[in-house]
């Protein structure tokens, strides 16, 4: 550091730069709001000594006298006060995470979602439900109605966490919007790439509410006949979930949603690391033992038409315990584990819709061979998924 006397002008410049940087930071975080308060009128009463000269005329004589008297003076003034305050608005980043071939990558949303055809096409008697959910539903889909270059994105829902996946704290979700799962008197917070809709961790460009006849079945099994949270029957917030894709692209394309219900807590991946946590006991020692029916290596990229080697051939995938690639999803669709029954014994979603020890259930799809040719919803998202890590959370 120089020992010369500091230059006053240089110091002033440094202060100016520092102030400018602070202002830039404030501008980036929010907006400064300048407000002028209405004018105020105040009245002040004061008592001051006053000298009064008076002349008194009497017959034959004029007398002039000087007196000091006390007078009361009232002064009225108007004041205007200007106050500066800062209004801070959060910055919304249109991105979230996803799993691709055992890696965590980034979604970058580029347009508003679309639900086509509308839910009333599949469920014509559910007009109120369709209106509340903006025509978005889980239960049926028509791939021919989607854009020609649409690709599947698998939405992994931690269904083993029961009704907490929908976000309300009264259903045991966290205030941040993450579901919870309790086993052996220990409660686990299940973090996901997208929290439930309407919470602080919800992903952008997602539908707020969706309709499903499966939701109706669960509600009726619980004795609920008229819906919940002032919503029509079968309409609930979009649940907390992760994403799984089979390829990456820097180009924005439409992606149709295939909903995947995960009932085994041992295979649900951490959204940041992709790793799993053994929560409940399992009798499955080799989840890759199931012979694959479908080979994802032959699925063509909808942009280029070319195929890409996604998984190794004839080798065991060490990450197959977690649902962070398509091979693991295929395995889990065909694997039974007693851990599932233990984890879901009191779960109304499982007892109503499944009640088997399958690790994963994809509604409307019975075989992995159907994963790339069928859908179970009418929802389409628009995003690119460049192989970028980390992603904003």
Secondary structure, DSSP 8 states (H G I E B T S, - for coil): ---S---HHHHHHHHHHHHHHHHHHHHHHEEEEEEE---EEEEEEEEEEEEEEEEEEETTEEEEEEEEEEEEEEEEEEE--EEEEEEE------EEEEEETTEEEEEEEEEEEEE-S-HHHH-TT-HHHHHHTTT-BBS---GGGS-TT-EEEEEEE-GGGGGGGG--GGGT--TTS-EEEEETTEEEEE--SBB-TTSTTB-TT--SEEE-HHHHHHHHHTT--S-STT--TTEEE---BEEEES---SS-EEEEEEEEEE--GGG---TTT------S--S-S-TT-S--S--GGG-B-TTT--B---S-TTS--TTTTSSSSHHHHHHHHT-B-HHHHHHHTT-HHHHHHT-S-BSEE-TT--SGGGTTT--SB-EEEEEE--S--S---
